Amino acid sequence: MSLVVAATTAAVSLVAATPVLAASSGARPAAPAASRAPIPLPIPLPLPLLDHRSEGTGFPDLDDFTRTVPAPAHRPARDRLTVTVTGSGSSVTDGTSTLTCHPAGGNHPDARRACAQLDKETHWGKDTFAPVPEGSKCTMIYGSAATAHVSGRWAGRPVDAHFRRTNGCEIARWQRLEPLLPHPTS
């Protein structure tokens, strides 16, 4: 009989024998079954991990019951983005820069504030870099000739987003990510 089956059988036997043990000890008889609180189930035992020695046999090795598996080392993926800006009206902000966050770094001109803004705009279940939804009603305001391409990884997800300032929705999307994206001077 395996260790798991034996432990489960013993736990079920103990739970079933509880009313008999209480009666033989002189305790008051238990209340009718309908009014009693539910009997807690036994604590589940972890199942062993099978290794190459026990593959295909259907039975785990004895070592599998005694071996402990270390928890995986949790190392969050480092956020790294490449930002390419053109047409911003400034030779300082036009070009390609890299941004790493947690901790802030790279050659982005304002890495600390850019990471803080990205953290602020990141919400579970929402794409921080999502395009303006198709069919959105946007004001016909021209912001500038500035364009940007952001690629890399953010919050463990791949990023490949294009930005422009051709209408009110696109301008608002750009401004939401400033200072990752520079404020255009033209």
Disulfide bonds with the S-S distance in Angstrom:
Cys101-Cys115 1.92
Cys138-Cys169 1.96
